[in-house]
Amino acid sequence: MGLINIVSVGWTEDDLTLGVLKLLKSGMPVYLKTSRCGAADWLDRETIDYTTFDDAYQNAEDFDALADRTASALRNAAEKADIVFCVNDAGDETVRRLTASWGNCVRLYGGVSEESCLNGLLGSSYQRVSASDIMRFEPSPDEGLIVCEISDRLLAGEVKTALSDYWPDDWPVYMLKPDKPFAVLPLFELDRQKHYDHMTHAALLPITDLKIKQRYSFRDLMKMMSILRSADGCPWDREQTHESLRPYIIEEAYETVDAINRGDGSDMCEELGDVLYQIAFHAQIAREFDEFDISDVTTAICQKMIRRHPHVFGDKHCDTAQEVVAVWDEAKAQEKAYTSLYEKLAKIPLAMPALTRASKVAKAMDLYAVNDDPLDDSWGERFYRMVRDCRRAGLDPESELSEALRRRVERSANNEVPEPKDK
């Protein structure tokens, strides 16, 4: 088995490095991913023979099939002799497949990548994605984007549709080809051009103004929160503290539950956003006082979920939801390491609604298998006994009472209520 020597030949003929030229003149068989590159023009003038995979572009069912077919052909060629394979960029999918399958027979050589050429021409660093992968890609509009190999009008339409979720329809798009000057057109015209091929690329400049974004990321939310808390931001936001915000996170949580109970997806989306905003608010305040930041929050919850799901991220096995609950409780008990029932009960937040807190107390009493008989016949003890029995029946007391109240409110809709005698 010979060597497959892979070189990047960049965007135009002028991008060929001295090392690449030496390999091309070495006498080894030369293979080009495509003849539509500057290296082909140079090879023609130097009368150096080469083989291209242009036909494979036309006949392959998709880009995955093209990469497989190209990699297989190169391996067969390398069975006979060392070869040189020229690509526009070493990040090419064919290169990834060659190195993954036959890494001991692959040598990567330095050269100018197409990506570095384009970034140099555009004067900035861009994200980069193949047009065939655009539907699986989530761009970040504040970084800009280059979409490569827009080979036909149908693919251009898919690119336009995907990018319209992130950039305005009239956002300028730079159409890039190695043999033509840049063309600038609005995004909505991306699929209305006369000619496309696998050397057709499109670049979108980053969006720097938060107000004109089509979609916002979690990073955008934290940036907005930082602006609101800044000296030039909002006076009210600057004055808030963890304590002053305390009522709002409870209020937003209740409004979210209400939207869930009503089955209103639109309201649920909005209310979850309000909850998320409260989380971002607290994280921003904490960052300013060097307490923690949002990455500490996300890290803590991800670590907890990994610990609490050993049946997913570890070696435990669960077939039912009940088994999962038992594993969760076991992992939680190991983390908390309570030394007594009192310590466990004391950790149940006092700020919880009494009904919810009573349910958690009853659960803990059952887990520890201690005497849970009522202390007396007070109304409080009667309420607790009902909560305990409800929980033992597999029901959530809060939900059961809420549903009963809902039914009563609905039943009263058709009944006129007389004016009270004493106001």
N, C-alpha and C positions, 0 to 999 in steps of 0.2 A: 504494500500500500504506500503510494507516494504522499507527498505533502500538498495540502490545499493552502496556498499562500493568499491571504485576503488583504486587499488594499482599498483604502478610500480614495476616490478620484475627484471628490468635490463636485462643484457646480458647473464650472467651465474648464476649458483647456488650461487656462492660466493657473488653476489650482493644483496642477500636478507637481508634486515635490520631486526633488532630485532622487530620493530613495525609490519612489514609485517608478520613475523613468528607468532606473537601473533594472528593476524587476521586469518591466515591460520589454526591455531589450535583452534580457537574459537568455532568450531562446526557449524558455518554458512555454507550453501552450497557454494562450490567454483567453479567458472567458469574461464577457461583460454581462452584467445583469440586464443592461439595455444598451442599444447602440445610440440612444438619444442622450448622449453625454459628451462633454468636451474631450474625454480620453479617446473616443472613437475617431474624432476628427484628427487628432494627433497621430493615432495608429495608422490611419489611412495615408497620411502624408509620409510616414516613415515606412510604408509598405510592409507593415507587420500584420500577419494574419491573426484573426481573432474569431471567436464564436460568440454569438449573442443568444439570449433567451427571449427575443422579441416575439417569436411565434408562440411561446408558452403563455405570454400575456394574452394573446388572442384566444387561445384554446382552453385555458384553465377555467374551471367552474367558479372559483373564487380565489382570494388571495392566499388562503391557507393551502389550497390545492397547488397554487403556483409555487409557494415556498417549498412544499414537499417535493414537487416534481423537479425543481431546480436543484435542491440539495441532493436528491438521488442521482441526477445526471452528473453533478460534479464529483460525487463519490465514485461513480463508475469510471469517470475520466481519470481520477487520481489512482485508480487501480493500475494504470499503465505507466504513469509518470507524474512527476511533480508538476503542478499547474498553478496559474495565477488567476484569481477571481477578483474582478473589479466591481465595486459597488459604490454608489453615491455616498453611502453612509454605513459605517460599521455596525450601526444599530439595526440594520436590516433584518427582517424576520428570517430570511434564508440563512444569514450568518448565525443567528441564534440557534437555529435547528442544527446547523453543521457543528457548532461548538458543543451543543448538548449531546449529540449522538456520536460524533467522531472527534472529540476534543484533542485526543493525542495525535491526530493527523492534521490538525488545523494550526496555522500560524497567522497571527494578526500583526500587520505592519503599520507603522505610523503613516499618516497621510492627512490631507485636509478633508474634513467631513462636510457633507452638504449642509448640515445644520449650522456649523460654525461659519460657513460662507454666507448663508442666509441671515444669520444673526449679525454678521458684520455689515452686510448690505443694508439691513434695517436699523442698525445702530442700537440694538438692544438684545436682551436674552428672552427667548420665547419658549413656551411649551410647544411640544411637537407631537403630532398624532397622524397616523395614516387615515385617509378618508374612509377606508373600509372598516376602521375601528371606531368611527365617530359615535355610533349609537351606544357604545359601551364605555365612552369616555366622558368624564365630568370635568369640564374646563374651569379654570379660575380666571374670570375676565379681567381682574386687576393685574394679570401677568402677561396678557397677550397670547396669541396662538398662531402656529403655522400648521395648516392642514396639507398633508402631502399626498401625491398620487391621486388627484381627482381625475380619474381616467375617462369618465363619460358623463353625460347630462343627468342620468338617473342618480349616479353617486353624488353629483353636485347638488341635486335636489335634497338628498338625505342630509348632506352637510349643512345646507341652508336651513332646513327644518330644525336640526339639532342646535345650531348656533343661535337661532332666533329666540331660544329660551334664555339666552345669556347676554346677547348684544342687541341693540335696537335695529330695526329693519333697515334704517338708512345709514347704519354705521359703515365707514369706508373699509373696503376690502382691497388688499393689494394682490393682484393676480401676478404670479411669478413664473417665468419660463426662462431657461438659460439662454435662449437665442432671441429673446425679444425684450424691449424695455418694459418696465412695470406698467401695468394698467390699473387704474383705481376706479372702483365701481361700488355702489351701495350693496349691502348684503342681500337685499331682496332680488338683485339681478345676478346672483352667483350662478344660477342654473339657466341663464338665458344667453350664454355665450355661444359662438359658432363652433368652437373647436375645443376639445379636451383630449388629453392623453396622460400617461402615467408620469410625465414630467410637469404636469400642471399642478402648481401649489397655490395656496391662498394664505395670506397673513392678515390677521386682525390686530390692530393696536390695542393696548390695554385701556380699560376704563378707569379713569382716576377720579371721576366725580360720582360719589355715592348716590346722588339724587337721580341719575339717569340709568341706573342698573335695571336690568330686567328681572333678575333673580338675585337673592342675597344669601350669602353663606354664613356659617357660624362665625367665621373670622370677621365678616362685615359687621355682624351684630356687636362683637367686642370692640371693633374700631369705632362704631357709632357710640357705644357706651363710653368709651374713652373721650370722645369729642364732647359729649353731653356733660361730662364731669370736669372738663377742662376749664381754664380761666375764661375762655371765649365761648363757653357752652351755655348751659341752661342754669340760671340761679337756683331754681327749685331742686334740680338734680344734684347740684353741688352741695346743697345743705343736708342731703339725706344721710342717714347712718343705718347700721344693721337694725338698731332698735326702732327707728322711725319707720322703716320699711316692713317691720314685722306683720302688721295687720294686712298688708297687701298680698303677701304670698299666701296667706290663709284664704283671703277673699277670692284670689284668682284660682286657687285649687278647688274651692267650692263651685265656682262658676264653670270650671272644667267638668266636674262631676255632673253638674246639671245638664251640660251639653251632651255628655255621654248618655245620661238617663233618657234624654229626649231623642236620642239617635240622630242628632243634627250634626252631620259631618263638617259643614261649613263653620258652624259656631265652635265645634270642637277644635278645628284647626286654629281659629283665632284665639281661643282661650288657652290652648297649649302654648301659643306664641307669647301670651301674657305671662304664663308661668315661666317660660324660658327667659323672658326679659327680666323677671325678678331674680332669677339665678345669675344672669349676667351682671345685674346691678350689684348684687352682694359680692360677686367675684371681683368686680372692678374696685369696689371700696376696699376689699381685703388686700388686693394687690397694691393699692396706694399706701396702705399701712404695713406692708411687708408681712401680712398674715399668711396669705396663700394667693394663688391665682387660678384662672380657669383650667389650666393644664393640670394643676394639682387635683381639682375636682374630678375631671375626666379620668385621670390616672387612678384615683382612689376607687371610683365606681367600677372601672374595668378590672382592676385587681380583685375587688370584692366579687364580681361576677365569675371570674375565673376560679376563685377559691370556693364559691358556693355551687359551682357546676362541675364537680369532679367527674360526673358521668358524661360530660361533654369534652372537658379539657384535661381529664385525668384518666385513671384506670378503673373507675367505678362504672357500674352498669345499671341502668334503670329502664324498665319497660312501661311503667305506668306513672301517672301524675302523682299518685299517692306515694310511690317510692321516691319520687323527686322531692316531695315535701319532707320526707324523713331524712334524706341526704342533706337537704338544705338546713334543717334544724340541727342536724349533727354537726355540720360545718360551722354554723353560727355559734353553737354551744362551745366548740373548741376555740373559736376566736374570742368570745366574751369571757370564757373561763369563770363563770359565776361560782362562788363558793357557797352560796346559800340561796334559799328561796327569797329571802328578804332583799338580797342584793339584786336579784333579777327583777322583782316587783318595783324596787326603787328606781330602776332604770326606765320604766315605762313613763313617757313624758307626761307631766302634769297638765300641759297645754292641750292635750287631746280632749275631744269631746267626751263627756263622762260615759256615754254608751259604748264608745269604741274602747276607751280605757278599761271599762268593766269587762269587756269581752277578752281583752288581753290578759287581765288579771285572772279570769276564770280559766283561760288556756294554760297559764303557768301553774295554777293550782292543780289542774288535772295532770300536767306533765310530771309534777313532783309527787303526785298521788297523796296529797295531804287532806286532812279533814276540811271540807268546804261547806259545812252546814251553816245556815244563817246564824248570826250572832244574836239577833233579837227579831221582833216582828215590826220593826220600823219600816216606813215607806222605802227608805234607802235599801234596806235588806231585801224587801220584796222586789224592788227593781233589779237588784243584783241577781236574785234567784231566777228571775225570768230571763235575764241576759245569759246566765250560765246554762240554763236548760235549752235556750235557743241555740247557743253555740254547740252544745252536745248533740243537738239534732242536725248538725251540719249546716246551719243557717247563719247568716250575718245579721246580728240584731239591728245595726244601723240601717241596712238595706230593707229589712222587713218592716221596720217602723216607717221609713220613708215611703215605701210602697203603700202601706195602709193609709198614710196621710194623703198621698196622691189620689187614692180611690175616694176618700172622703171629700176632697176638694172637687173632684169631677162629679160626684153624686150631688153636690150642692148646686151645680150649675143650673139646674132646672127648678130649683126650689127658691121661692122668694123668702127672704129672711125678714121678719118683722122688725120694726124699729125697737131698740131696747127702751124699756120704761125709764130707766135711770141712766143718764149719760155721765 
